[in-house]
Amino acid sequence: MVGLLPREEYRIAVERSWRRCLEWHLPSDARNPILRLQQAEVRSRRQALLEALGDIRADTDRLAEITLKAGHCLVITDPEGIAIETHTGRAENDLLRKAGIVPGSCWSEKLAGTNGVSLALKEQTIFTVCGKDHYFRNLRDVACSAVPLRAADGRIMGALAIICVDRETPVDYILAQSLLSQTADRIEARLFARTYSADHLMLPLPGARRGALLALDDKAMIVAATHSASLSGLPDGRPVVGQSYEDAFETRLPQGASSCAAASAARPMFKANAELEEIAIKDPAVGRAVEKAERLLALKQPLLLLGQQGTGKKRLAEALLRGCETSVRYLDGLVLAAGEDPSRAVSAWLVETDRFLAKGAELSVLLSQLEALPSRAARRLAAWLARHERDGRDFTLVATAAGNRPPEGFDVFFPSHVVRLPALAERRDLASLIQRAHRRLAGFGSSISAEAMQRLTAYGWPGNLRELEDVLTEMVTVFGCGALGVAHLPGHISCPETSGAGFVHTLESALAETHWNVSRAARLLGLSRATINRRIKAAGLVRPEDLVD
């Protein structure tokens, strides 16, 4: 057996496990020793774990894909060692299924004897049990490598395991452990960032592997750390949490971090920039998002802005980069997707950008609407980013994408550097936002009546800021810059009872704008493609080319 613990400690851990199995009188030659839960209980456990872990599907799906290509099996368990998900591929994995590796199988030591999952959970570290070290004979043809999954506070929430036919080849164990540890670190870093990044400065532990993160308060004190960062501790044996960053590591904060860490809630960083202040106005969630984005750029960390179409991601990105005072290289995924050969266009853009960098230019790269890039073009861009990440990225990187998660293939470049902008209907400063946008268009002598404002704030705004600005521009253009009332509002906003017809109007506008590209219309309105298709059918809308004269 191999692992991150010294070999002797692993041998002792396995021997202790065998002794416990003997004390429990487990029959090592049992034909079907692995018990299984009913599917109803498996579903409830699976739902509970996935809700606790949050948005990790991109990480586990990628790990499952690699595992299946290698002909192995991936198992996800809850904290009690119950398999809530299994990914088993090719026919030669019948051996794994016969060993009881199915959803609902119980891998606690008292039920399954000595195995990788139970020892990883008990020893609280990554662990590989080779075939001959399994207690039950029907498991001795397989090797099991497992790693605990941890919450932001270090609690064990489950385990990931790669199970394969044991060829007694150490490289198999090493590769499995490498994949598992990278995935587990990435998931913990995501959960840690989701918990702390809104109100704290996030920094990597100096000299530690990726995923060892620290959370600093406004006085640059370390208030929390991921498990791997806590485990590392300080050279003199002190824990990292509770220490001053500069005292703990005898070094100053990275350039730009000092001012970020000292920024208080009463005086957020974005107040210094009038353009960023206007974006946030009075919504605390947007204010924190803007402040986090500024912090990341001050530390020269890559930044990804997520949210529905029209929430202002591109506007925020451009405002942030104007503060960097560098030249900006801009790539728009939606524009490229509409071209004749997006892959060739991306390649040309990459070559030109490398020329700028070779000349030593101070450069910022803005990648807009990543989700719209065709797969081949996306792969070329991802490979270029990976090369610069490996060689030491020497430019500021900001990207935007519609949705709640990074597009496939790009999440690795933004491990905990994601800022989400809320939909317009979710903003707490909607009235102020409408008032500010109206005054920008019509001047300070203009006004909106209380009743009209009530209708505007009650409307759902499926097109977000883009739709709001279109509506206000049309109102000012048609009715002038004076006082606006309910009578001046579009019909689908002024009359709540006609909201259904209003949405049909909005849907028709979105379809016309996207030339009846349903996927793009769905992204524009912040809805799924399936929902858009249902609405098209319900409204009886027909593609223009399908109309009969």
N, C-alpha and C positions, 0 to 999 in steps of 0.2 A: 504494500500500500504506500501511496505517496501523498504529499500534501504540503501545506504551508507550515505545519508544525514540524519540529525535528522528527526524524524517522523513529527514534526510540519512543518518543511520546505517542506517536501513532500506534506503535506496536502495543504499548501499554493500554491505550484507549480501546483497541480491539479486544485484547485479552480480558479487560474488565467487562466489556459488553458480552463476551461469551460466558463469563462466570454468572452474569445476571440472567442470561437465557437459561443456564442450567438450574439456577435457583428457582426460576419460574416453571421448571419442568416442561420446557418447550420441546416437543419431539423433532429433532433435527431432520428426520427422514419423512416428515408429513408430506402427503401428496399435494394438497392444496392449502398451504399454510396462510396465504394472504387473504384476510377477510375483506369484504366489500360492503360499503354502505348502500342504502337505497338511493336511487337517482334523485328523489325529491330532496333528501338531506344533502346530497352533493350539490344540487343547484343552489340551495340556501347558503351553504358554506362558500361556494364560488362567488355568489353575489356579494356576500359580506366582505370577502377578501379583496375583490376587485374594486369595490367602493372605497375600502380603506386605502388601497394602493393608488387609486386614481388613474390618471391617463398614462398607462405603461404599455399599451398594446403595441406600439411601434417597436419597443425594445424586445418584448417577448416574441412578437411575430418574427422579427429578424433572427433571433436566436433559434426559433423553431425551424425557420427556413434553412439555416446553416446546418442544424442538427440533422434534419431529414435528408439533406443532400449527402451527408456523410454516412447515411444508413443507420443512424442512431435514433434514440427516443428522448423526447423532452417531457419532463413531468413537473407540474407546478402543484405544490402542496400548501395547505394551511398550516398554522403553528403546531397542530397536533399530528402532522404528518399524513393527513388525508389527501390523496391525489384529487384535486378539483379539476385538473385538465391534463390530458396526455396527448402528445403529438407523436404518433407512430406511423412510419411510412411504408417502406417497401416490403415485399412478401417475405424476405429473409428475416424480417423482424417478428415472425410468428413465434420464435423462441422467447422474445420479450413479452409478447401477449400471454403465452402459456405460463410465464413466470408470475402472472397476476398484475402486470403493469397496465391497468385500465382505470378510468375515472371511478372514484369511490374506493379504490384500494387503500388499505390502512398500513402505513409504513412506520408506525411507532414500534419501538424495540420490543415491547411486550407482546406484540402481535406478529411482527415480521422478523424478529430476531436481529442480528447484527446486519446493518445495511447503511448505505451512504447517507440517506435522508435522516435517519434517526441519530446518527453520530454527528452530522453537521448541525442539527438542531441542539443536541446535547452539549457538544463541545463549543458551539457558537463560532464556528469557523468553517472554511471550505474543507471538504473531506472526501477522499476517494477510498472506497472499499473494493478491492479486487475480488475476482471470482472465488478463490480458495478461502478468502477471509469471511465470506458470508456464513452465517450460522446454519441456515437451511440449505440442504443439499440441492434443491431445485433452483437455487439462485447462483450456484457456483460456476455457471457458464457465462455470467454477465459481470460487468464492472459498473459500479455506480458512483458517480461524482456528484456532490451536492453542495450548495452554498445557501446560508440563511438570507432571507430578504428582511431588511430592516426599515422601520419607520423613521421619521425625522428625529425622534427622541431616542433612537437606538433600540427600541423594542423589536423583537423578532416577530414578523407578521406571517411568515411562511418560508418556503424553500423552493429553489430551482434545482432540478437534477437532470443530468444527462446520463442515460443508461445505454450501454452498448454490449455487444458480444465481446467477451474478454479474450483478447488475442495475446495477453501477457506482454503487451508492447507499451513501455512507459510513455512513449510519445502520445499515445491515445489519451492517457490520463492527464498529461500536461496540457494538451490542447483543450480538453474538456474543462479543466480548471481555469484556464485562461479565459475561455469564452464566458464561463459562469461568473467569474470574479468581475470581469469588465461590465457585464450586464447588471449584476447586483449593485456595483458601485454607481452605475449610471442611474438606476432606479432610485437608489437612496439619495443621490444628489438632486434628482428632480423633486422628490418629496421634501427634502431639506430646503431647497430653494423656494418651493411653493409655500412653506411654512414661515420662512424668515425673510425672504428677499424684499418684501414690500416695505419693511420698516428697519432693515438692517443692511449694512454693507457686507457683501459676500466676497471672500478672498480664499484662494487655495492655500492649503498648509504648505509653507515653504519646504521644498525638497521632497514632498510626498507625491505618491502616484495620483493620477487624475481621479477626481471624485472625493478627495479628502478636503472638505470645505469648512471654513470658519464663518461665523456670523458675528459682526462687530456692531456695538451700539454707537451712539453719537459721541462717546468719549473714547472711542477706539479700544474698548474693552471687549474681550472675547466672551460672548454670552452663550454660545452654543457651537457644537462641532459635530460633523458626521462621525459615525462609529470608527472608521479608519483613521480619522484625524485624532479622535479621542484616544484611540489605542496607541497611536504613535507617541503621544505625550511630549514632554520636553526633555532635552538631554539630561537635566538634573533630576528627572523623575517626577516633576510637578505635573499636574493635569493642565491641559491647555485652557480649559474653560475657567473663567474667573481671572485670567491674567490680562494685563495690558499687552497689546500686540507688539509694541516696540520694545517693552521690557522682556517679553517672552522670547523673542527671536533676535534681540539685540540688533535691530535694524529698523530703519524708518519705514513707514508705510510706502507702498508703490506710489510713483508720481501721480498726483491727482486724487489719491485716496484720502489724504488727510482732510481736505476740505469737504469731501463727500461724507466722511465719518463724523465730522463736526456739525454737519447740517442738521438742524433740529426741526421738529414737526412744526414749530411756530414760524420758522423761516425757511420753507422749502427752497431748494436750489433754483427751481424754475422761475421763481419770482424775479430773478435778475434778468430774465429774458422776456420782454413784453410779448413776443410772438408765442412763446411757450405758455406764458400766463394766460393768454387769450384762449389757447387750446383747452386748458384745464378749467378756467373760470372758477366755478365754486364746487365742483364735484371732487370730493376727497379721493375717490378711487382713481380718477383720471390724474389728479395731482400726484398721487403716489406712483402711478405708472410713468409719468413724465420725469419725476425725480429719479426713479430707478434707471430709466433710459439714460439720463444725463450722467449718473454715476458710472454706468457701464462704459460709456464712451470716454469719460474722464480717465478710466483705467485701461483704455484701448482694448476693451473686450468686445467680441462680436455681439450684435444686437439683432433680435428678430421681433418684429411687431406683428401681432396676430389680432384678428377680429373680423367681423362681418364686412362685406363690401360696403364702402361708403362711410366707415367709422372714422376716417381721418388719418389712417396709418401713413399714407404717402406724405400728407401735409406735415405730420409730426416728424417723419424721417428727414424731410428737407429742412425743417426748422432746426433740428438738432445738428445737421451737417453744416448748416450756415455758421453755426457757432464754432465749428472745428477749423475754419479758415484754411481749408485745403481744396484742391481741385476735386471735382466729383465725377466719377465714371458711372453712368446710369444705364441699367439694363432693365427693360420692361418685359416681363414674361408674356403678358397679354398681347402686346404689339408683335413680339416675335412669333407667337403661336398663330397669328393671323397671316404671317408671311409665307412665301413659297417654300423656303427651306430653313426652318428654325435652327436646325442643327448646324448648318453652315454659317448662319448668322451669328450664333453663339461662338463658334470657333473663331470667326473673324474678330469678334469683340474681345475674346480672351487674348488673342495674339496682340491686338492693339494695346490692351491694358498692360500686358507684360512689357511692351516697349516703353510705356510711360514709367513703369516701375524700374526698368533697367537704367533709365536716365536719372534715377534717384529722386523722382518727383514725389512731393508730399501728396498722397492720394487718398481719397475716400471712395469706397465702392458702395453704390446703392442698388440692390437687387429688388425690383418691385414685382409683386404678383407672381411669386415663385410657383404657386400651385398651377398656374396656367401653362407652364412650360411643358411641351411634349416630352415623353420619357427619354428619348435619345439625347435631346438638347439638355435635359436636366442631368443626365449622367455625365455629360461632358463638363458641365459647370461644376458638378459635385467633385469630379476628379481633379479639376483645376484648384478648387478650394482645398481639397485634401493635400495636394502637393504643397501649396503655400502654408498650410497648417503644419505640415511635417518639416518644412524648411525654415519656419519662423515667419509668420505673416507680418509684412511690413506696410500694411495699409489698414485704414479704418473700415470696418465692415458693418453695414446696416442692411437688413432685408425686411420685406413685408410679405405677408401671405394671408389669404382669406381662410377662416376656419378657426378651430380651437387647438390645433396641434401643428407642429412643423410638417411640411410636405415630406413624403417618404424620400429618404436618402439625404435629407438636409438636417435632420434633428441632431446628428452627431456634432455639427459645427456650432450649435447653440445649446449646450447641455443644460445650463441653468440661466441662460441669458435671454429669456423670453418675456416680453411685455404684452399683455392683452388689453385692448381697448374695448370698453363696453359698447353695446348697441345703443343707439340714440334713445330708445324708449326706456333703457335702464338707467340713464343718467339722472342724477339728482338735481342738476343745474339746468334742466331742459328749458325752463322759462327764461333764465338769464342768457342761455345760448341763443334762443330765438330772438330775444330782444337785441343782443349784440349783433347778430347777423343782419337783422332788419335795419339797424342804425348804420351799419357799414354800407348797406345798399342804398338807403334812402336819406341818410343824414340825421343829425341829432334833433332836427325839428319834427321828426316823424314819431308816430306812436301806434300801438296796437291796443284795442279796447280789451277790458278784462274778460268779456265773454268770448271774444275771438281768441285770446290767449288760452282760455280754458279749453276751447275746441282744439287748438294747436297742440297743447300739451297732452290731451287725451288721445290724440291720434297715434297709431302704432309706428309710423315711419319705417316701413319695411326697407326703404332705400337709404335710411340713415341720413347723415349730413348731406350727402349728394342730393337726395330728394328734397330735404329741407331748403337748401339753397336754390334749387330749381323752382320750388313753390313760391318762395319769397321774391325771387327775381321776377317771376311772372306777375305776381301781385303788384310789385312796384312799377313794372313796365306798363301794365294795363291801367292801374288806378292812380298812379302818381305817388308822391312822397308825403302826402298828408296822413291824417289819422285813418287807420284801417280797422274795419269792424267785421262782424260775421258775414255781412252781405258781400264782402270782398274776397272771402275765402273760396277755394275750389269746392265744388259740390260734394265730393267725397269726404271733405274735412268739415265743412259747415253743417252737414246734416248727418248725424251719427247713424240714423236709421238706414242710410244708404251706403253704409261702409262696405257692404258686399260689392255693390256696383263700383264703389271707389277703388276697391282692390283690383277689379277687372280692368279698370282704366290704367292703374299702375302696372298691372301685368302686361297689358297691351303695349304700354310705353317701353317696358323693359325688353319685351320680345322684339319690338321694332328697332330699339337701339342696338340690340345684339344680332340683328338680322335673323331672328328666330333660332339662334343657337341656345337651346334649352339649358345646357350646362352653364353657359355664361350668364343667362338670365337668372338662373337659380342663385349663382354667386352674387350677382348684383343685388338681389332682393334678400339675401341672407337665408334662403330656404333650400331644402334638398331638391334634387332633380325629380324624385318621385312625387313630392308635394306639388311642384310646378306642373308636372304632367297631369296630376289629378285636377288641379285648378283649371288648366287649359280645357280638359274634357268637360268639366262641370259648366264652364262658361260658354262652351260650344265654339271656341276659337279655332280657326283653320289657317294653316300656312297660306300665305298669299298665292304661292304657285299652285296650290291645290284648289283654289276657287274656280268655279265654273261660270263662264260668262253667260 
